[in-house]
Amino acid sequence: MKILYLDCGMGAAGDMLTAALLELFPNKEEMVEKLNALDIPGVTFNADPSVKCGITGTHMTVLVNGEEEHEFMHHHHHDHEHDHEHEHEHDHEHEHNHDHEHEHNHHGHEHSHSGMHDIEHIVRGHMRLPEEVQKDVMAVYGLIAEAESHAHGVPVTEIHFHEVGTMDAVADIAAVCLLLHELAPDRIAASPVHVGSGHVHCAHGILPVPAPATAYILRDVPIYGGAVKGELCTPTGAALLKHFVTEFGDMPVMKTESIGYGMGKKDFEQANCVRALLGETEGATETICELNCNVDDMTGEALGFAMDRLLEAGAREVFTVPVGMKKSRPGILLKVICTQDVKARMVEMMFAHTTTLGIRESEMRRYTLDRRFETVQTAWGPVSRKVSEGYGVKRAKYEYEDLARIAKIHSMSLEELLEKLKG
C-alpha cells in the first residue's frame, strides 16, 4: 500500500506543501511545466533550491502577472456595513494589508477578491484540471469559506476571501490537489500540526495564534504550540490538511521511497519546512478509541435502540458483553469502537441513550487489511465482492445482500449459490 506521511513540525502552508510534494517526483521540472500548463489566469510557478539549517529543499514561488502577489496591497469586502482595516502577517507565505473594499489596484493592474462563485468559475471554467481535482479544490475552498464565515459572523455567500482568495492561493490549492492526484497515495497521514505561538496583530485588536479561521478549520485535528513565535499554519495549509489527511499521529511503519522538503521563507532555529515521505506499508493502521460503560437497568429493546443510534452516528463497532456487577446483579458491558473525530459525539450519545453515569476511554492502535470492492459478472448478474489484503494475507467475500437477492430470485440456498459461484 502506498502511503504519504506529512511531517508538520513547523506547521503547514500552501507553498510549502506544494514544494514538499513536488520533490517526491523524479522529474520536478516536468511537474512544474504541468502546473504552469493549468492556465491559472496570470499565474506562473517557479521552483527554486532552498537551504534551511543545512537541509536542501525546494521553495515554491507563485508569480501573478510577473510579481509575487503577497507583496501587493490587498483589499477585501465582506458585505459589512462598516469599514475596518486588517493587517495580518503569516510567517510562511503571505504578508497582507487588508481593508474591506472589493476592488483594488496593484502596481497599475487590478484584481478583485473572490467569493465561492468566482473561485468556482476560475477552477471549473479556466483551469485544465481533471474533474476529481476540481472537486478537491472546491472542497478545500469550502472549508476555508466556512471558517471565514464563522470568524466574521456572516453567511458563506457573503464571504470574499482574504489572502486565501488571491490568485497565488488559488494556485497553491490547485497545485497541491493536482500533485496528490498524480502521486495517488492509498493513504495520507500526518503528524500533529505545530501552529506556532504568540499573537496576530489586526486593526480589530490582538488575536491569538492560531488565527480564528485556522483554529476553526483545525477542529478535531491534534495541534500544539511551542517556542516558535509566529503563525506557522495558514488557513490554506490547514484546509488542505483537513481535506486530505485521514489520520494524525506518529509516523507509521513504512518503507520510505522518496522524501521531499518544502521550505518556507523565514528562518528559525528549527528548519522551516514541511517534510513529505512517500513509501510502502504492509497494511493500514489507525488510532481508535474504545468507550466502555456498564449498565444493569436497561431493557434489551432500549439497549438495542442505543446501539443502532451509535452505529448510525459513525461508530466502527458497537457490541455488548454480559458481566456480573455489584451485589451479584447481572449487567451489560457496552463497548463502542470509534475514531477520534467522532469520539465526542459518541460520548454524548452514550449518555443520552443509556442509563450510565460514567464512560471509560481507552486509546489503541488498530491494524487493518486494505479493503476494496469489486464487481464480478456472473450468470445471474453483477455481484459485489469485498477484497481484503495485506500482511501477506488476501481474501475475498461476496456481499450478503447481492447473494440473498439472487438466491431468492432463483430459489437457491446461499450455500448452493456460493458453490456455483466457485465453479
N, C-alpha and C positions, 0 to 999 in steps of 0.2 A: 504494500500500500504506500502510495506517495504521500508524504507529509511535509507541510511547510510550517516551520516554527519561527515566530517573530519575537525577538528579544527587545522589549520596550523599556529597558532600564534607564533610558534618557527620554522617555516619552515617545510621542509619535506626531508627525506632521505629514501632509500630503507629499511634499517634495522628497522627504526622507524615505517614506515608504516606496515611492516610485523608484528612487535611486537604488535602494536595497534590492528590490525585485529585479531591476534591470541587470544588476550584477550577477544574477543567477543564470542568465542566458550566456551561452558560449560566444555569441557574436553580438556584443552590445550595440555596435554601430548599426547593424541591420535592424535591431529593435527600435533604435532612435529614429531611423528612417520611417519605420512603420508608424511610430507615434506622430511624426510630422506629416504623414500621409492621411491623418484623420480629418484634415481640413477644418480644424477648430478656428473660427474666424480670427485672423491676425496673430495666431499663436505659433511660436517656434520653440521646440525643445532643444536644449543643449545639455550634454553630459560631460562633466569635467572631472579629472582626478582631484581628490582632496585628501589631506592627511590630518588626522586628529590623534594626538597622543601617540604618534609613531605608527598608527594604523592607516593604511591606504584604502580609500574607498571612492565613492562617486558622489559628487554634488550635482543635483539637477537644477537647472535654471530655465524658467519659462519666460520667454520674451513675448510681450504683447505689442504689436506694431513696432518692433525693434527695441523696446525698452522693458525693463523689469517693472511690472505693474505695481508691485508693492512699494515702489519708490514714489508713486504718484499720490496726489491728494484725492481721497475717495469721499464721495458724498452719498448719503443714503436717506431713504424715506420710508417710514413705517406707517404712513397714513395716520400719524398722530396729529392732533390739533396744535400741539406745542412743539417748538423747535428746541433742540438740545444738541450740543456738540459732544462727540465721543472720541477720545483718543486712546488707542489700545495698542500695546506693543507685545508682539509674540517673540519669544526667544529662539524660534526655529526659522520661520519663513516669511512672516508678513509684518510690516510696520505700517499702520494706517492712522490717519486722522479722519474722523467722521463728523460731519454734521448732516442732519437728516433732510437733505434735498435730493430729489431724484435725478436731475440732470447735472452733469458736471463736465468740466473741461480739463484735459490733461495735456500740457505741453502742445497746445494747438489742435488736439484731436478730442473727440467726445466719446464718452462711454455712458451708458445708463445701466444702473444696477437692476438686477432682475428678480422677479418673483418666480414661483414654480412654473407658471405657464411659459414664461420667457425661457427658462432653463430647458424645459421640455422641447420647446421649438428649436433651440440650438442643438440639443442632443439628438433628437429624432429627425430634424429637418435638414441639418447641415453637416453632421459628423458621420464618417464612414465607420460605423460600429455594428457588429453583429447584434441581432435582436436581444440575445441574452445579456450582452454587455450593456445595452441601452437600459434594460430593466434594472440592472445593478446600479448604474449611475443614478437613475431616478429614485431608487430605493434609498441610496445614501443621502441624496438631497432631501428626501422625505424625512429622514431622521434629523437633519440639520434644521429643516423648516419647523418641525415640531418643537425642537429645543428653542429656536428663536422665538416662536410663538409663546412658549411658556415663559421665557425670560422677559419678554416685552409686554406680555399681557394683552396681545392682540390675536385675532384669528390668523390661521395659516395663510388664508387667501390675501391678507393684507401685508404679509411679510415681504420685504425687499431686503435681500441678504446684505450683511456686512462684508467682510473680507471673503467669505465663502461664496459670494455671488460674483466676484470678479473673474475675469477670463482665466487668470492663472490658476485659480482654484478649480474652475471647470476642467481645465487641463489636467491638474493633479488627480482629480477624482476619476476622470475618464482614463487616464494613463494607468492608475492602479487597477481599475476594473479590467482593462484590456490585458495587462500583463498577467494578472491572475487567471484570466480566461486562457491565455496562451500556455501558462505553466500547468494548469489543470490539476492541482493537487487534490487528492481524495479527502484530505483532512487538513484543516488550518487551525493551529493552536498558537497561543501567545502567552508571554509572561504577564504577571500583574503589571499595570501601567504606572510608571512614575510620572506624576503630574506636575512636579515642582513644588515650590512653596512661595510664600510671600503674598504680594498683592498686585492687582492691576489698577492703574490709575486712570479714571474716567472723569468726565465732566459731571457725571451723576454722583461721583464720590469715589471712595477707595473700595474696590471689590476684592474678595479673597481669590486665591488660586486653589483649584481650577476655577476659571470664569464660569458664570451661571450656565451658559449654553453647553459648555464642555461637561460640567458636572451632571447636567440633566441627561445628556447622551450616555454618559458612563454609568448610569444606574445599573445595578446588578453586575457590574464589572469590578473585579478587585483592583483597587488603586491605592497609591501611597504617596506621601510627600517625602521630603528629605532635606539634606543640607543645601541642595542647589536652589538658589533664589531665582525665581522667574517662572514663566509659564512654559512648561515643556510639552504639553499635549494641547494641540489646537482643536477647534471644533471639527475641522476637516479630518484630521487624523483620528479623532475619537469616533466619528461616524463610520469611517472605513473599517476600523477595528470592530465596532459593534455589529456591522452588517456581515462581515466575512468570517470572523473568528468564532468557532463553535465551542471552544474551551480555553480557559485561562488557568495557568498554573506552571509547575516546574516543567522543564524540558523532558519530554518522554524519551524512552529508549528508542534510538533511531540510528541508522547508518547514514551519516551525512555524505552527500554527494557534491554539494556546492554551497558556498557561503557568500552572502552579499552584505556590504556595509553602505548604508545610505546616510550621508553626512549632513548635519545642519550647518548653518553659517557660523554661529558663535562658538567660542572656545571656552571650555570649562576644565576643571581638574580631571573630570571623567570624560572619556571620549564621547563627543556629542553625536551619537549615531543611532540608527535603528539597524539591528543585525537580523538578517533573514537566513535561515538554514533550511535547505531542501534535501530530503533524503527518503529513505525507505524505513518502514516499521513493520513488524510482523503482524500486528493487528491493532485495533483501536483500544485506547484506554481513556477513561474519564473519571473525574472525581464526582462521586454521588453522595447523597445524604440518605441515611436511614432514620426515619422518625418513628418512635415507638410509644405506645400508651397502653395501659391496662384498663379494661372495663369489666364490670360484673353486674351491671344493672341496665343492660340494653337488650331489646328483643332481637331475634335473628333478622326480622324484616328491617328494623331500624339500622342495624349494623350493615346489612346489605345495601340499603339506600346510601349510607355514608360512603361505602366502598365504591359504588357506582359514581358518586359525585366526585370523589378524589381522582378516579381514573379519567373522567371527562375533563377535569381541570389540568391534566398534564402529568399525573404520577406515572412512573415507569412500571411499577408493580405495587399492588395492594393485596395483602393476604393476612390471614389470622392463624393463630396458634393457640390451642387450648392450654390453659395454665391453672395451677392451684394458687389461690390468693389467701389473704389473711383470714383467720377464723375458718380455714378449710373450705372457703367458698370457691366454687368453680368460676373461672373467668376466662376472658379472651384477651390475648395479646395481639393488638393491631399493629401491623408493620406497613409503612409506606416508604417505598424507594422512589427518590426523585432527584432531579438535577438542581444545582444551586440556584438557577434562575427562577424556579417556581417554588423554592422552599418556603418562603414567607407565605405564599398563597396556600400551600399545603397545611401549614400550622394553623392559619386562620380557619380553614375548612374543618380540620380535625376538632378544633374547639367548638365550631358551630354545629357539627353534625354528630358528635359523640358526647358522652357524659363525662369524659375525662377531665381531671383537674390539673394535669401536668403532662408534658410531652418531653421525651428524651431524644437527643440527636447524636448520631454517630456519623463521622465523615470517613469515607473509604474509597479506595481505588477499585475501579471496575474494569476488567479486561473483556473485550468483546471480539467476536469474529466479524469480519467485514461482510456486510449483507447487501444483496441486491435482488431485485425482482426481474424475472424474465418471462416472456410469454411463449408457451410451447403450442404449436399447432398439432392437434390430434384429429382422429377420425370423428370425434364428437364436438369439434370446435376448439377455440383457443382456451388454454388453461394456464393460469398464472402459477409460477413456481418461484419460491424463495431459495436463493443460493447463498450459503454461508461458507466463508473460508478464511484461513489464517492459522498461524501457529502449526503449520503442517497438516491442517485438517480441512477437508472440503466435503460439504454435504448439501443435499437439495431436498426440498419438501414442497409438494403441491399444496396450494391454498385450499383449505377445507370448503369454503363457500363455493368455489368452482366445482370441486368434486361432488359436493352434495347436490348441486343443481343438475349436473349431468346424470348422476345416479338416479335421481327422482324421475327425470325425463325418460330415461331408458330402462327403468325398472331393474336396476342393478344394486347390489350392495356396494359399500365403499371398498371392501376387500377385493371384490370381483373387478371393479373398475381399476383399482391400483395394479392388479395383476396384468390386466390388459394393457395399461399404460407402460408397464415394464417391458412387455413383449414387443 
